[in-house]
């Protein structure tokens, strides 16, 4: 089954989160901000 434009999770920076993806496939990680200031971030795929 193919899902397009499906939001897996949404969270604010400053808090950690985990997500389990629903299956094999190609996923995109989108980082967005409404601020002009810089922010440090990291992510880990396991």
mmJSON file of the N, C-alpha and C atoms, coordinates in Angstrom:
{"data_MODEL":{"atom_site":{
"group_PDB":["ATOM","ATOM","ATOM","ATOM","ATOM","ATOM","ATOM","ATOM","ATOM","ATOM","ATOM","ATOM","ATOM","ATOM","ATOM","ATOM","ATOM","ATOM","ATOM","ATOM","ATOM","ATOM","ATOM","ATOM","ATOM","ATOM","ATOM","ATOM","ATOM","ATOM","ATOM","ATOM","ATOM","ATOM","ATOM","ATOM","ATOM","ATOM","ATOM","ATOM","ATOM","ATOM","ATOM","ATOM","ATOM","ATOM","ATOM","ATOM","ATOM","ATOM","ATOM","ATOM","ATOM","ATOM","ATOM","ATOM","ATOM","ATOM","ATOM","ATOM","ATOM","ATOM","ATOM","ATOM","ATOM","ATOM","ATOM","ATOM","ATOM","ATOM","ATOM","ATOM","ATOM","ATOM","ATOM","ATOM","ATOM","ATOM","ATOM","ATOM","ATOM","ATOM","ATOM","ATOM","ATOM","ATOM","ATOM","ATOM","ATOM","ATOM","ATOM","ATOM","ATOM","ATOM","ATOM","ATOM","ATOM","ATOM","ATOM","ATOM","ATOM","ATOM","ATOM","ATOM","ATOM","ATOM","ATOM","ATOM","ATOM","ATOM","ATOM","ATOM","ATOM","ATOM","ATOM","ATOM","ATOM","ATOM","ATOM","ATOM","ATOM","ATOM","ATOM","ATOM","ATOM","ATOM","ATOM","ATOM","ATOM","ATOM","ATOM","ATOM","ATOM","ATOM","ATOM","ATOM","ATOM","ATOM"],
"id":[1,2,3,4,5,6,7,8,9,10,11,12,13,14,15,16,17,18,19,20,21,22,23,24,25,26,27,28,29,30,31,32,33,34,35,36,37,38,39,40,41,42,43,44,45,46,47,48,49,50,51,52,53,54,55,56,57,58,59,60,61,62,63,64,65,66,67,68,69,70,71,72,73,74,75,76,77,78,79,80,81,82,83,84,85,86,87,88,89,90,91,92,93,94,95,96,97,98,99,100,101,102,103,104,105,106,107,108,109,110,111,112,113,114,115,116,117,118,119,120,121,122,123,124,125,126,127,128,129,130,131,132,133,134,135,136,137,138],
"type_symbol":["N","C","C","N","C","C","N","C","C","N","C","C","N","C","C","N","C","C","N","C","C","N","C","C","N","C","C","N","C","C","N","C","C","N","C","C","N","C","C","N","C","C","N","C","C","N","C","C","N","C","C","N","C","C","N","C","C","N","C","C","N","C","C","N","C","C","N","C","C","N","C","C","N","C","C","N","C","C","N","C","C","N","C","C","N","C","C","N","C","C","N","C","C","N","C","C","N","C","C","N","C","C","N","C","C","N","C","C","N","C","C","N","C","C","N","C","C","N","C","C","N","C","C","N","C","C","N","C","C","N","C","C","N","C","C","N","C","C"],
"label_atom_id":["N","CA","C","N","CA","C","N","CA","C","N","CA","C","N","CA","C","N","CA","C","N","CA","C","N","CA","C","N","CA","C","N","CA","C","N","CA","C","N","CA","C","N","CA","C","N","CA","C","N","CA","C","N","CA","C","N","CA","C","N","CA","C","N","CA","C","N","CA","C","N","CA","C","N","CA","C","N","CA","C","N","CA","C","N","CA","C","N","CA","C","N","CA","C","N","CA","C","N","CA","C","N","CA","C","N","CA","C","N","CA","C","N","CA","C","N","CA","C","N","CA","C","N","CA","C","N","CA","C","N","CA","C","N","CA","C","N","CA","C","N","CA","C","N","CA","C","N","CA","C","N","CA","C","N","CA","C","N","CA","C"],
"label_alt_id":[null,null,null,null,null,null,null,null,null,null,null,null,null,null,null,null,null,null,null,null,null,null,null,null,null,null,null,null,null,null,null,null,null,null,null,null,null,null,null,null,null,null,null,null,null,null,null,null,null,null,null,null,null,null,null,null,null,null,null,null,null,null,null,null,null,null,null,null,null,null,null,null,null,null,null,null,null,null,null,null,null,null,null,null,null,null,null,null,null,null,null,null,null,null,null,null,null,null,null,null,null,null,null,null,null,null,null,null,null,null,null,null,null,null,null,null,null,null,null,null,null,null,null,null,null,null,null,null,null,null,null,null,null,null,null,null,null,null],
"label_comp_id":["UNK","UNK","UNK","UNK","UNK","UNK","UNK","UNK","UNK","UNK","UNK","UNK","UNK","UNK","UNK","UNK","UNK","UNK","UNK","UNK","UNK","UNK","UNK","UNK","UNK","UNK","UNK","UNK","UNK","UNK","UNK","UNK","UNK","UNK","UNK","UNK","UNK","UNK","UNK","UNK","UNK","UNK","UNK","UNK","UNK","UNK","UNK","UNK","UNK","UNK","UNK","UNK","UNK","UNK","UNK","UNK","UNK","UNK","UNK","UNK","UNK","UNK","UNK","UNK","UNK","UNK","UNK","UNK","UNK","UNK","UNK","UNK","UNK","UNK","UNK","UNK","UNK","UNK","UNK","UNK","UNK","UNK","UNK","UNK","UNK","UNK","UNK","UNK","UNK","UNK","UNK","UNK","UNK","UNK","UNK","UNK","UNK","UNK","UNK","UNK","UNK","UNK","UNK","UNK","UNK","UNK","UNK","UNK","UNK","UNK","UNK","UNK","UNK","UNK","UNK","UNK","UNK","UNK","UNK","UNK","UNK","UNK","UNK","UNK","UNK","UNK","UNK","UNK","UNK","UNK","UNK","UNK","UNK","UNK","UNK","UNK","UNK","UNK"],
"label_asym_id":["A","A","A","A","A","A","A","A","A","A","A","A","A","A","A","A","A","A","A","A","A","A","A","A","A","A","A","A","A","A","A","A","A","A","A","A","A","A","A","A","A","A","A","A","A","A","A","A","A","A","A","A","A","A","A","A","A","A","A","A","A","A","A","A","A","A","A","A","A","A","A","A","A","A","A","A","A","A","A","A","A","A","A","A","A","A","A","A","A","A","A","A","A","A","A","A","A","A","A","A","A","A","A","A","A","A","A","A","A","A","A","A","A","A","A","A","A","A","A","A","A","A","A","A","A","A","A","A","A","A","A","A","A","A","A","A","A","A"],
"label_entity_id":["1","1","1","1","1","1","1","1","1","1","1","1","1","1","1","1","1","1","1","1","1","1","1","1","1","1","1","1","1","1","1","1","1","1","1","1","1","1","1","1","1","1","1","1","1","1","1","1","1","1","1","1","1","1","1","1","1","1","1","1","1","1","1","1","1","1","1","1","1","1","1","1","1","1","1","1","1","1","1","1","1","1","1","1","1","1","1","1","1","1","1","1","1","1","1","1","1","1","1","1","1","1","1","1","1","1","1","1","1","1","1","1","1","1","1","1","1","1","1","1","1","1","1","1","1","1","1","1","1","1","1","1","1","1","1","1","1","1"],
"label_seq_id":[1,1,1,2,2,2,3,3,3,4,4,4,5,5,5,6,6,6,7,7,7,8,8,8,9,9,9,10,10,10,11,11,11,12,12,12,13,13,13,14,14,14,15,15,15,16,16,16,17,17,17,18,18,18,19,19,19,20,20,20,21,21,21,22,22,22,23,23,23,24,24,24,25,25,25,26,26,26,27,27,27,28,28,28,29,29,29,30,30,30,31,31,31,32,32,32,33,33,33,34,34,34,35,35,35,36,36,36,37,37,37,38,38,38,39,39,39,40,40,40,41,41,41,42,42,42,43,43,43,44,44,44,45,45,45,46,46,46],
"pdbx_PDB_ins_code":[null,null,null,null,null,null,null,null,null,null,null,null,null,null,null,null,null,null,null,null,null,null,null,null,null,null,null,null,null,null,null,null,null,null,null,null,null,null,null,null,null,null,null,null,null,null,null,null,null,null,null,null,null,null,null,null,null,null,null,null,null,null,null,null,null,null,null,null,null,null,null,null,null,null,null,null,null,null,null,null,null,null,null,null,null,null,null,null,null,null,null,null,null,null,null,null,null,null,null,null,null,null,null,null,null,null,null,null,null,null,null,null,null,null,null,null,null,null,null,null,null,null,null,null,null,null,null,null,null,null,null,null,null,null,null,null,null,null],
"Cartn_x":[0.846,0.0,0.896,0.586,1.374,0.585,1.236,0.618,1.421,0.761,1.427,1.022,1.971,1.709,1.085,1.614,1.093,1.997,1.43,2.178,2.34,3.599,3.863,3.817,4.466,4.448,4.77,4.386,4.694,5.025,6.128,6.533,7.288,7.338,8.103,9.536,10.465,11.855,11.977,12.987,13.168,12.661,11.999,11.539,11.907,12.34,12.692,11.448,11.57,10.453,10.98,10.19,10.478,9.295,9.576,8.5,8.839,7.845,7.991,7.295,8.053,7.496,6.633,5.584,4.617,5.088,6.241,6.702,7.917,8.389,9.521,9.131,10.132,9.854,10.765,10.457,11.207,10.455,11.16,10.57,11.384,10.758,11.424,11.301,12.407,12.414,12.376,11.338,11.18,11.389,12.361,12.607,12.218,11.347,10.84,10.831,10.962,10.979,10.321,9.683,9.109,10.012,11.211,12.161,13.335,13.93,15.121,16.409,16.319,17.517,17.937,19.232,19.78,19.425,19.365,19.092,19.952,20.471,21.204,20.213,20.441,19.587,20.387,19.911,20.486,19.373,19.572,18.616,19.364,18.744,19.351,18.323,18.721,17.864,18.4,17.554,17.954,17.174],
"Cartn_y":[-1.172,0.0,1.241,2.21,3.44,4.589,5.334,6.514,7.729,8.736,9.966,11.088,11.953,13.149,12.805,11.81,11.396,11.955,12.693,13.222,12.115,11.773,10.716,11.284,12.424,13.079,14.55,15.315,16.74,17.11,17.797,18.175,19.485,20.161,21.403,21.072,21.901,21.722,22.001,21.444,21.587,20.363,19.475,18.236,17.079,16.004,14.832,14.039,13.189,12.332,11.101,10.063,8.845,8.569,7.946,7.566,6.211,5.367,4.096,4.242,4.074,4.247,3.046,3.267,2.201,1.1,1.268,0.214,0.645,-0.234,0.077,1.161,1.882,2.886,4.084,5.111,6.36,7.366,7.973,8.977,10.251,11.373,12.671,13.277,13.815,14.513,16.0,16.672,18.1,18.847,19.751,20.624,22.029,22.663,23.981,24.865,26.151,27.098,28.396,29.053,30.374,31.456,31.093,32.022,32.244,33.415,33.708,33.33,32.929,32.576,31.136,30.879,29.548,28.601,27.327,26.309,25.088,24.463,23.21,22.057,21.032,19.86,18.645,17.487,16.238,15.2,14.172,13.084,11.79,10.702,9.384,8.426,7.701,6.691,5.332,4.528,3.206,2.148],
"Cartn_z":[0.0,0.0,0.0,-0.821,-0.921,-0.314,0.567,1.176,0.746,0.256,-0.138,0.803,1.113,1.917,3.266,3.913,5.208,6.291,7.221,8.353,9.381,9.689,10.66,12.074,12.283,13.588,13.42,14.396,14.418,15.856,16.057,17.41,17.367,18.483,18.597,18.986,18.501,18.913,20.401,21.002,22.437,23.179,22.457,23.073,22.15,22.74,21.951,21.589,20.603,20.239,19.523,19.523,18.776,17.873,16.753,15.843,15.235,15.087,14.389,13.046,11.984,10.646,10.283,9.493,9.231,8.286,7.634,6.734,5.95,5.086,4.215,3.229,2.752,1.732,1.865,1.121,1.145,1.996,2.934,3.816,3.718,3.967,3.966,5.35,5.858,7.137,6.833,7.28,7.043,8.346,8.346,9.49,9.068,9.837,9.471,10.706,10.492,11.603,11.176,12.124,11.892,12.449,12.875,13.487,12.544,12.617,11.822,12.545,13.811,14.571,14.266,14.436,14.183,15.317,15.013,16.021,15.722,16.767,16.624,16.693,15.901,15.94,15.504,15.871,15.401,15.359,14.575,14.535,14.313,14.724,14.6,14.014,13.017,12.397,12.803,13.391,13.873,13.137],
"occupancy":[1.0,1.0,1.0,1.0,1.0,1.0,1.0,1.0,1.0,1.0,1.0,1.0,1.0,1.0,1.0,1.0,1.0,1.0,1.0,1.0,1.0,1.0,1.0,1.0,1.0,1.0,1.0,1.0,1.0,1.0,1.0,1.0,1.0,1.0,1.0,1.0,1.0,1.0,1.0,1.0,1.0,1.0,1.0,1.0,1.0,1.0,1.0,1.0,1.0,1.0,1.0,1.0,1.0,1.0,1.0,1.0,1.0,1.0,1.0,1.0,1.0,1.0,1.0,1.0,1.0,1.0,1.0,1.0,1.0,1.0,1.0,1.0,1.0,1.0,1.0,1.0,1.0,1.0,1.0,1.0,1.0,1.0,1.0,1.0,1.0,1.0,1.0,1.0,1.0,1.0,1.0,1.0,1.0,1.0,1.0,1.0,1.0,1.0,1.0,1.0,1.0,1.0,1.0,1.0,1.0,1.0,1.0,1.0,1.0,1.0,1.0,1.0,1.0,1.0,1.0,1.0,1.0,1.0,1.0,1.0,1.0,1.0,1.0,1.0,1.0,1.0,1.0,1.0,1.0,1.0,1.0,1.0,1.0,1.0,1.0,1.0,1.0,1.0],
"B_iso_or_equiv":[0.0,0.0,0.0,0.0,0.0,0.0,0.0,0.0,0.0,0.0,0.0,0.0,0.0,0.0,0.0,0.0,0.0,0.0,0.0,0.0,0.0,0.0,0.0,0.0,0.0,0.0,0.0,0.0,0.0,0.0,0.0,0.0,0.0,0.0,0.0,0.0,0.0,0.0,0.0,0.0,0.0,0.0,0.0,0.0,0.0,0.0,0.0,0.0,0.0,0.0,0.0,0.0,0.0,0.0,0.0,0.0,0.0,0.0,0.0,0.0,0.0,0.0,0.0,0.0,0.0,0.0,0.0,0.0,0.0,0.0,0.0,0.0,0.0,0.0,0.0,0.0,0.0,0.0,0.0,0.0,0.0,0.0,0.0,0.0,0.0,0.0,0.0,0.0,0.0,0.0,0.0,0.0,0.0,0.0,0.0,0.0,0.0,0.0,0.0,0.0,0.0,0.0,0.0,0.0,0.0,0.0,0.0,0.0,0.0,0.0,0.0,0.0,0.0,0.0,0.0,0.0,0.0,0.0,0.0,0.0,0.0,0.0,0.0,0.0,0.0,0.0,0.0,0.0,0.0,0.0,0.0,0.0,0.0,0.0,0.0,0.0,0.0,0.0],
"pdbx_formal_charge":[null,null,null,null,null,null,null,null,null,null,null,null,null,null,null,null,null,null,null,null,null,null,null,null,null,null,null,null,null,null,null,null,null,null,null,null,null,null,null,null,null,null,null,null,null,null,null,null,null,null,null,null,null,null,null,null,null,null,null,null,null,null,null,null,null,null,null,null,null,null,null,null,null,null,null,null,null,null,null,null,null,null,null,null,null,null,null,null,null,null,null,null,null,null,null,null,null,null,null,null,null,null,null,null,null,null,null,null,null,null,null,null,null,null,null,null,null,null,null,null,null,null,null,null,null,null,null,null,null,null,null,null,null,null,null,null,null,null],
"auth_seq_id":[1,1,1,2,2,2,3,3,3,4,4,4,5,5,5,6,6,6,7,7,7,8,8,8,9,9,9,10,10,10,11,11,11,12,12,12,13,13,13,14,14,14,15,15,15,16,16,16,17,17,17,18,18,18,19,19,19,20,20,20,21,21,21,22,22,22,23,23,23,24,24,24,25,25,25,26,26,26,27,27,27,28,28,28,29,29,29,30,30,30,31,31,31,32,32,32,33,33,33,34,34,34,35,35,35,36,36,36,37,37,37,38,38,38,39,39,39,40,40,40,41,41,41,42,42,42,43,43,43,44,44,44,45,45,45,46,46,46],
"auth_comp_id":["UNK","UNK","UNK","UNK","UNK","UNK","UNK","UNK","UNK","UNK","UNK","UNK","UNK","UNK","UNK","UNK","UNK","UNK","UNK","UNK","UNK","UNK","UNK","UNK","UNK","UNK","UNK","UNK","UNK","UNK","UNK","UNK","UNK","UNK","UNK","UNK","UNK","UNK","UNK","UNK","UNK","UNK","UNK","UNK","UNK","UNK","UNK","UNK","UNK","UNK","UNK","UNK","UNK","UNK","UNK","UNK","UNK","UNK","UNK","UNK","UNK","UNK","UNK","UNK","UNK","UNK","UNK","UNK","UNK","UNK","UNK","UNK","UNK","UNK","UNK","UNK","UNK","UNK","UNK","UNK","UNK","UNK","UNK","UNK","UNK","UNK","UNK","UNK","UNK","UNK","UNK","UNK","UNK","UNK","UNK","UNK","UNK","UNK","UNK","UNK","UNK","UNK","UNK","UNK","UNK","UNK","UNK","UNK","UNK","UNK","UNK","UNK","UNK","UNK","UNK","UNK","UNK","UNK","UNK","UNK","UNK","UNK","UNK","UNK","UNK","UNK","UNK","UNK","UNK","UNK","UNK","UNK","UNK","UNK","UNK","UNK","UNK","UNK"],
"auth_asym_id":["A","A","A","A","A","A","A","A","A","A","A","A","A","A","A","A","A","A","A","A","A","A","A","A","A","A","A","A","A","A","A","A","A","A","A","A","A","A","A","A","A","A","A","A","A","A","A","A","A","A","A","A","A","A","A","A","A","A","A","A","A","A","A","A","A","A","A","A","A","A","A","A","A","A","A","A","A","A","A","A","A","A","A","A","A","A","A","A","A","A","A","A","A","A","A","A","A","A","A","A","A","A","A","A","A","A","A","A","A","A","A","A","A","A","A","A","A","A","A","A","A","A","A","A","A","A","A","A","A","A","A","A","A","A","A","A","A","A"],
"auth_atom_id":["N","CA","C","N","CA","C","N","CA","C","N","CA","C","N","CA","C","N","CA","C","N","CA","C","N","CA","C","N","CA","C","N","CA","C","N","CA","C","N","CA","C","N","CA","C","N","CA","C","N","CA","C","N","CA","C","N","CA","C","N","CA","C","N","CA","C","N","CA","C","N","CA","C","N","CA","C","N","CA","C","N","CA","C","N","CA","C","N","CA","C","N","CA","C","N","CA","C","N","CA","C","N","CA","C","N","CA","C","N","CA","C","N","CA","C","N","CA","C","N","CA","C","N","CA","C","N","CA","C","N","CA","C","N","CA","C","N","CA","C","N","CA","C","N","CA","C","N","CA","C","N","CA","C","N","CA","C","N","CA","C"],
"pdbx_PDB_model_num":[1,1,1,1,1,1,1,1,1,1,1,1,1,1,1,1,1,1,1,1,1,1,1,1,1,1,1,1,1,1,1,1,1,1,1,1,1,1,1,1,1,1,1,1,1,1,1,1,1,1,1,1,1,1,1,1,1,1,1,1,1,1,1,1,1,1,1,1,1,1,1,1,1,1,1,1,1,1,1,1,1,1,1,1,1,1,1,1,1,1,1,1,1,1,1,1,1,1,1,1,1,1,1,1,1,1,1,1,1,1,1,1,1,1,1,1,1,1,1,1,1,1,1,1,1,1,1,1,1,1,1,1,1,1,1,1,1,1]
}}}
